Amino acid sequence: MNDLARHRFYLKSKLNWMESKKVKTDQEQRFPRPDLFKPFEKKGSIFVHLPFPEKTTITNNDAFNIIMERRSKRKYTDEPLSVDELSWLVYASQGVKEIGPKQAFSLRTVPSGGARHTMVTYIAIMNVNKIESGVYRYLPQEHQLVRLHQDEKLSDNIVKCCHGQAFAGKASVVFFWSSIPYRSEWRYHLEAHRYILMDAGHACQNLYLASGTIGAGTCAIGAYDQIFTDNYLKLDGANELTIYAAAVGKIKKDK
Ligand SMILES: Cc1cc2nc3c(=O)[nH]c(=O)nc-3n(C[C@H](O)[C@H](O)[C@H](O)COP(=O)(O)O)c2cc1C
């Protein structure tokens, strides 16, 4: 089997394969369920409270036009996003709507295979009113941001994360989504990895659509530097790793 054929196996559903191999998932073997949310340090951390999204934040509520006009946007104006707008974007892409008994699962604004929700959202904030620039992590249960670090060379480093794509450094915010794969592997074994990437597509698509409601534009970023970005976000690259990114900024009204 050559490399391409081997890698195509990755695109295929593994359910029949797992049945024929009599694979028992970790869940079936009663291994402990992985945490629903990534823990964070409360003491000494800097938090940004996000208001719960209000419909009044939206300037365009026309789903038909938003879908018809959706494009990837790489040119942004200098207009900052407001905190309300950022709150909406982050909620639309990963917000928690319900948490199951004993924190067994969460239901969010986007679907996820088996409601495993392996993604963690990091946001490089470069131009948002009333929020200091820096790299933040979204806390979905609290609907807050916690600051990871500040960086005098934030924009340059974001461009480096994005494999030299200059437009990312000129965005108001760049979303980076990581995955904690075991949350899905625990239930789905080798089937997990496709679901994880499918989930990422849903999150990013909601970001595109939510951006359309506030006069902002988004561009998905699959071409990122894995090692540089994982290091920059302080991820170990094994148990948690970057899987997708997207830049967002305000766009000229006629574009
Ligand atoms: C999985 C994925 C990865 C992408 N990665 C990048 C990227 O790294 N840089 C970029 O400029 N655009 C990226 N894009 C945007 C595509 O280039 C864009 O969707 C495509 O050209 C079609 O244009 P449209 O989105 O305006 O319809 C990506 C899109 C997807 C779905």
The ligand as a Tripos MOL2 file, in Angstrom:
@<TRIPOS>MOLECULE
LIG
   31    33     1     0     0
SMALL
NO_CHARGES

@<TRIPOS>ATOM
      1 C1        -10.2700   23.1890    5.5190 C.3       1 LIG1
      2 C2         -9.9710   24.5440    4.9430 C.ar      1 LIG1
      3 C3         -8.7040   25.0820    5.0590 C.ar      1 LIG1
      4 C4         -8.4340   26.3530    4.5620 C.ar      1 LIG1
      5 N1         -7.1960   26.9020    4.7540 N.ar      1 LIG1
      6 C5         -6.9330   28.1320    4.2680 C.ar      1 LIG1
      7 C6         -5.6740   28.7450    4.5160 C.ar      1 LIG1
      8 O1         -4.8110   28.2240    5.2070 O.2       1 LIG1
      9 N2         -5.4590   29.9770    3.9960 N.ar      1 LIG1
     10 C7         -6.3980   30.6230    3.2500 C.ar      1 LIG1
     11 O2         -6.1310   31.7470    2.8060 O.2       1 LIG1
     12 N3         -7.6100   30.0680    3.0300 N.ar      1 LIG1
     13 C8         -7.9040   28.8560    3.5200 C.ar      1 LIG1
     14 N4         -9.1480   28.3140    3.3510 N.ar      1 LIG1
     15 C9        -10.1770   29.0370    2.5990 C.3       1 LIG1
     16 C10       -10.3110   28.4520    1.1930 C.3       1 LIG1
     17 O3         -9.1960   28.8100    0.4170 O.3       1 LIG1
     18 C11       -11.6140   28.9440    0.5900 C.3       1 LIG1
     19 O4        -12.7000   28.3970    1.3040 O.3       1 LIG1
     20 C12       -11.7100   28.5680   -0.8750 C.3       1 LIG1
     21 O5        -10.7660   29.2290   -1.6590 O.3       1 LIG1
     22 C13       -13.0880   28.8610   -1.4270 C.3       1 LIG1
     23 O6        -13.3930   30.2360   -1.2600 O.3       1 LIG1
     24 P1        -14.6700   30.7160   -0.4450 P.3       1 LIG1
     25 O7        -14.5400   30.2530    0.9790 O.co2     1 LIG1
     26 O8        -14.6450   32.2180   -0.5400 O.co2     1 LIG1
     27 O9        -15.8720   30.1130   -1.0980 O.co2     1 LIG1
     28 C14        -9.4410   27.0680    3.8810 C.ar      1 LIG1
     29 C15       -10.7260   26.5210    3.7860 C.ar      1 LIG1
     30 C16       -10.9960   25.2950    4.3380 C.ar      1 LIG1
     31 C17       -12.4060   24.7660    4.2700 C.3       1 LIG1
@<TRIPOS>BOND
     1     1     2 1
     2     2     3 ar
     3     2    30 ar
     4     3     4 ar
     5     4     5 ar
     6     4    28 ar
     7     5     6 ar
     8     6     7 ar
     9     6    13 1
    10     7     8 2
    11     7     9 ar
    12     9    10 ar
    13    10    11 2
    14    10    12 ar
    15    12    13 ar
    16    13    14 ar
    17    14    15 1
    18    14    28 ar
    19    15    16 1
    20    16    17 1
    21    16    18 1
    22    18    19 1
    23    18    20 1
    24    20    21 1
    25    20    22 1
    26    22    23 1
    27    23    24 1
    28    24    25 2
    29    24    26 1
    30    24    27 1
    31    28    29 ar
    32    29    30 ar
    33    30    31 1
@<TRIPOS>SUBSTRUCTURE
     1 LIG1         1 GROUP 0 **** ****
